[in-house]
Amino acid sequence: MDPVTGMQPHPVFYGSVPSMFGKPISEGPEDLRGFDIAYLGIPWSAPPSAGRSASIAQFAGTTLTPNSMRTNSIKYGGYLPELDVDVFERFGFTDYGNVDITFDVKRSWANIEQKVADIVAASCMAFTMGGNGGGASFPVLKAIAAGTPGQVAVVNFDAHGDNYIESAEERFSKRNPRWGSSWARRILDDIPNVDPKLLALKNRVRLVSSG
């Protein structure tokens, strides 16, 4: 037994990284049965677009986020004092690991879709983290919509609509895919039961001090 991880009172996801909230880890789809919420990491970062190579560092965070959230989650429990409710007494929570991400955008999207489909098929709610504007949106919603009868609603908290119309080459370019600015357009064009009338955009407001 590893002398460090062996002293930890919670499941270990990888190395010294704990599972999300120290909850049980589901290795495969069959392990999801009986849980209500499944955490899924999507370690994908949008590559910098032309002219923005200097800002590449700000995109790396979505690759690191799934495990960073796991590490930080250990500090917290499920009790919400304002509601006098312990979330983990009401809901069974499991960590379903991370999606396998590759340099091939199509392959990565398929991997995300399959993992989320596993969660939906087990009647769990998918709690995803990471993925930037592409991996966090289209393949996740596609899997949820496929397992949902009737129309699906989307609430997007952002300052813009992300409805850029891109070419097929731009959409799946390994060098510079357009998903960060086009995912909202894609879900309306490519997922039949996402109702445009049920797409709500909640603009973020930036407060600037005058000094």
N, C-alpha and C positions, 0 to 999 in steps of 0.2 A: 504494500500500500504506500502511495506517495505520502511523505510525512506532512506536507502542507495541506493538500486536498483531503487527506484522511481525517483531519481535525474539523473539517467543515460539516456543520449539522444539516446541510441541504444538498440536493443533487447538484453535480457538477456538469455543466454543458460541455466545456472544453477547457483543458488546462486548469487554470484557477478561476475561470469564468463560471459563475453559478447559473442555474436555471432561472428563468424569469420568476421573481418573487419567491424563489426557493421551492417552486411547485414541481410536481412530477413531470418527467420528460416522456413524451410519446415518440417512440422510435418509428412507428409505421401507422398506417390508417386504422388498423384494428385496435391500436392502443387509445385512439381518440374516443371510443365509445364510452359513454357515461359521463363525459365532461361537457361543460356548458360553454367554455371559452377556451380557445387555443391561440397561443402566441406564436407568430411566425416571423422570422427575420428575413428581410430581403436586402442582402448586401450588394446593391447595384448603385453605381454613381453615373450620372449623365456626364459624358465627356465634354470638355470645353468646346464651344463653337468657335468659328473663325473669328480672330481678333480678340478673343477672351482668354488666351492661353495663360496670361499672367494671373488669372483668378482661379486656376485649377484647384487650388487648395480648398476653396469653399465647397467644392463638389465632393471631396473625399469623405466628408462627414457621413453621408448616407450609406457608405460602405461599412463604416465603423459603428454606426448607430445601434444595430441589433444587439451586439455584445456589450456595448457601453450601457445600454438600457438594462440589460441583465445584471451587470455589476452594480449599478446604482439602485436597482429595485430592491436589493436585500435590505436597504435601510428602512423600507416602508412595510407596513402591514395593510390590511384591508379595511380597517375601521374608519368610517367617515363620521366625525363627531357632529357635524351640522345636521346629519340625518339620523344619527344614532343607529347606524347600520354597519355591520361587518360584511363587506362584499364577498369575502371568501367563505363565509358561513352560508351565503345564499347561492353562490355559483361555484361549480367545480372548475378549476383552472389547470391547464396543462401547457407545457412548452413543447412545440412541435419542431423546434430546431430552425435551421436556416435553409433557404432555397439554394440549390446549386446554380450559381451564376457563371456563365461563360462569356467569351468575347463575341459569340454569335447571339445577336439580339433576339432573333426568332426562337432559338433554343432556350434562352433564358426566360422569355415570355411563356413558352410552353411549360417550363418547369414551375414557374410561379402559378400558372393556371391550374396545374395538376395538384399542387400542394393545397391551394385554397379549395379546390374541388373535393379533396379528401376531407377537409374540415367541414364543408357544407354537407357532404354526404353523411357525416357523423352527427348531424344536427347541432353542430357547434357554431358559435359566433367567431369569426376570424378577427384576430387582433394583430394587425401587421405593423411592422416598423422598418423604416429604411425604404430604399427604392427610388428616391427622387421623383420627378414628375412623370416618369414613364412606368417603371416597374411597380410603383405604389398605386397606380391607377388602373390602366386598361386591363391587364391580365387578371388582376384581383377582382375587378367588377365583372369581367366576362364570366369568371367561374361562379360568382354569386348569382348573376343574372340567369345563367344556364340552369341553376338549381332552384330557381324561384318561379313559381307560377304567377302569371299576371305581370303587371308593369312594375318597373324598378325606379326608385327616386334617388337622386344624387344631390348632396349639399356640398358645395365646393367653397372652402374658405380661402380666398385668394384675392389679389388685387386686379386680376384680369381673367379673361375667359379661357385662355389656352386653346383657342379654336383655329389655329393656323392650318391652312390647307397645304399639305406637303405631297411630294411625289412618292411613289413606292420606293424609289432608291433612297430618298431621304429618310423614310420611315424606318427602314431596317439597315441603314448604313452602319457599319462597324466602327467607323471613324467619328461620325457626327450625326447620330440619329436625332430626329426632330421631336421626340416624344415630350420633352419638357414644355413645348409650346403648342402641341397638337393633340394631346390626349383627350381633351374634352370633345373635339371634333370627331375623333376616332370612336369614342363610345357611342356617339349619336349616329354615326354612319354604319358602324360595324356590329353593334349589339342590338338586335331587333327590339327587345322588350325594355330598353331604357327609354322612358317617355320624356321627350324634350320639354314638355310642359311641367315636368317634375324635376327639372334641373335648376337648382337655386344657387346663385353666386352671391356669397357673402363677402363683400369687399373689406379688406383690411384697411384700417385708417392709421396713418403714421403721423404722430404728433411731433412737431418740430418746435423746439424752444427758441424763442427770440433772444435768449440770453438775459 
